[in-house]
């Protein structure tokens, strides 16, 4: 499965970068395939391991913020691995065929 999610520290002022960095630190330490961009972090693995890492990331934010907002979007496709790379490669192939 692939989950794209964001966790936003709330109640800490205008800047949320430090709190988000704590979440990303947890995700990167997990060893699961992941990628962070300006709006979301995408993580890939089995249901239990991905959800456990997301919970740990949220908990890390709640250490530095009194509240957190989260957004999750997922693609659950049993038996598929390396989908983070495969999906992008598929798009690139289609773009090249144009």
VEXDREN-2710 file (C-alpha; in Angstrom, 1 decimal):
% VEXDREN-2710
k/r/px/py/pz
1/UNK/0.0/0.0/0.0
2/UNK/1.0/3.6/-0.5
3/UNK/-0.2/6.4/1.8
4/UNK/0.3/10.0/1.0
5/UNK/-0.2/12.0/4.2
6/UNK/0.4/15.3/5.8
7/UNK/0.5/16.2/9.5
8/UNK/0.3/19.8/10.5
9/UNK/1.3/21.0/13.9
10/UNK/-1.4/23.4/15.3
11/UNK/-1.2/25.9/18.0
12/UNK/2.5/26.7/17.5
13/UNK/2.3/29.9/15.5
14/UNK/2.6/30.6/11.8
15/UNK/5.6/28.4/11.0
16/UNK/5.1/24.6/11.2
17/UNK/8.4/23.5/9.6
18/UNK/10.1/22.4/12.9
19/UNK/7.1/20.2/13.8
20/UNK/6.8/18.7/10.3
21/UNK/10.5/17.9/10.4
22/UNK/10.0/15.8/13.5
23/UNK/7.4/13.8/11.6
24/UNK/9.6/13.4/8.6
25/UNK/12.5/12.3/10.8
26/UNK/10.4/9.4/12.2
27/UNK/9.3/8.4/8.7
28/UNK/12.8/8.4/7.3
29/UNK/14.1/6.4/10.3
30/UNK/11.4/3.7/9.6
31/UNK/13.4/2.3/6.7
32/UNK/10.2/2.1/4.6
33/UNK/10.3/3.6/1.1
34/UNK/9.2/7.3/1.4
35/UNK/9.3/10.6/-0.4
36/UNK/8.6/14.1/0.9
37/UNK/7.5/17.0/-1.2
38/UNK/6.1/20.5/-0.3
39/UNK/2.6/19.2/0.6
40/UNK/2.8/15.4/1.5
41/UNK/5.0/12.6/2.5
42/UNK/4.4/9.3/0.7
43/UNK/5.2/6.0/2.4
44/UNK/5.0/2.5/1.1
45/UNK/4.7/-0.9/2.9
46/UNK/2.3/-3.3/4.5
47/UNK/-0.8/-1.9/6.2
48/UNK/0.3/-2.5/9.8
49/UNK/3.8/-1.1/9.3
50/UNK/2.7/2.0/7.4
51/UNK/0.0/2.9/9.9
52/UNK/2.4/2.3/12.8
53/UNK/4.9/4.8/11.3
54/UNK/2.2/7.3/10.6
55/UNK/1.0/7.1/14.2
56/UNK/4.6/7.5/15.4
57/UNK/5.0/10.6/13.1
58/UNK/1.8/12.1/14.5
59/UNK/2.9/11.4/18.1
60/UNK/6.3/13.1/17.3
61/UNK/4.4/16.3/16.2
62/UNK/2.2/16.2/19.3
63/UNK/5.4/16.4/21.5
64/UNK/6.0/19.9/20.0
65/UNK/2.4/21.0/19.4
66/UNK/-0.8/20.8/21.4
67/UNK/-2.8/19.7/18.4
68/UNK/-2.3/18.2/14.9
69/UNK/-4.3/18.1/11.7
70/UNK/-3.8/15.2/9.4
71/UNK/-4.8/14.3/5.8
72/UNK/-4.4/10.8/4.4
73/UNK/-4.8/9.4/0.9
74/UNK/-4.1/5.8/0.1
75/UNK/-3.8/3.2/-2.6
76/UNK/-4.3/-0.2/-1.2
77/UNK/-3.3/-2.9/-3.8
78/UNK/-2.4/-6.2/-2.2
79/UNK/0.6/-8.0/-3.7
80/UNK/2.1/-4.9/-5.4
81/UNK/5.5/-3.7/-4.3
82/UNK/7.6/-0.7/-5.4
83/UNK/4.4/1.1/-6.5
84/UNK/5.9/4.5/-5.7
85/UNK/8.4/4.0/-8.5
86/UNK/6.2/2.0/-10.8
87/UNK/3.4/4.5/-10.9
88/UNK/5.7/7.3/-11.9
89/UNK/7.5/5.2/-14.5
90/UNK/4.1/4.4/-16.0
91/UNK/3.3/8.0/-16.4
92/UNK/6.6/8.8/-17.9
93/UNK/6.1/6.0/-20.5
94/UNK/2.8/7.4/-21.4
95/UNK/4.3/10.9/-21.7
96/UNK/7.0/9.5/-24.0
97/UNK/4.5/7.8/-26.2
98/UNK/2.8/11.1/-27.0
END
